[in-house]
Amino acid sequence: MAGQPTKRAFTGDRVVLPGGDQPTAATIVVDIQTGKITDVYHGRRSADELQGVHVIDAGDKIILPGLVE
């Protein structure tokens, strides 16, 4: 997997963060090998800002970090 990103970021306008009472714009970075959240950023981040991370833009869909179906 050389040269492949080892992290994936999910960014959107409606992210439910711990302790927050309303969804907010945020970006969650996940290590794709372990499945663990490694970083949480308030506000949206782009691929240019997160070098080497594959960024998925969820737009206005709700993101719930840590929710497991």
C-alpha positions in Angstrom: 0.0 0.0 0.0 3.0 2.3 -0.5 2.0 5.8 -1.6 -1.6 5.2 -0.7 -3.2 7.5 2.0 -3.4 5.9 5.4 -6.0 8.3 6.6 -9.4 9.3 5.4 -11.2 12.6 6.4 -14.9 13.1 6.4 -16.0 16.8 6.2 -19.4 18.3 6.3 -21.7 21.1 7.4 -23.7 18.9 9.9 -21.3 16.9 12.2 -22.5 15.9 15.6 -19.6 16.4 18.0 -19.4 15.2 21.7 -20.9 17.7 24.0 -22.5 19.7 21.2 -26.2 20.2 21.2 -26.5 21.0 17.4 -24.6 19.7 14.4 -21.8 22.0 13.2 -19.3 22.2 10.4 -16.4 19.9 11.2 -13.9 17.4 9.8 -13.1 14.0 11.3 -9.9 12.1 10.3 -9.8 8.3 10.6 -6.9 6.0 10.3 -8.1 3.5 7.7 -5.9 0.6 9.1 -7.2 0.8 12.6 -10.6 2.4 12.0 -9.9 4.9 14.9 -10.6 8.6 14.8 -7.2 10.4 14.9 -8.2 14.1 14.6 -11.3 16.3 14.9 -11.3 19.8 13.4 -14.0 22.4 14.0 -14.9 23.7 10.6 -14.5 22.1 7.2 -11.0 21.1 5.9 -10.0 20.6 2.3 -7.6 18.1 0.7 -5.1 21.0 0.3 -5.2 21.6 4.1 -4.8 17.9 4.9 -1.9 16.8 2.8 -1.8 13.1 2.1 -5.3 12.5 3.4 -8.2 11.4 1.2 -11.1 13.8 1.9 -14.7 12.8 1.5 -17.2 15.8 1.5 -20.5 14.8 3.0 -22.1 18.1 2.2 -25.2 18.6 4.3 -25.5 14.9 5.3 -25.2 14.2 9.0 -21.9 12.7 10.3 -21.9 11.0 13.7 -18.3 10.1 14.6 -18.0 6.9 16.5 -21.4 5.6 15.7 -21.3 1.9 14.8 -24.2 0.2 13.2 
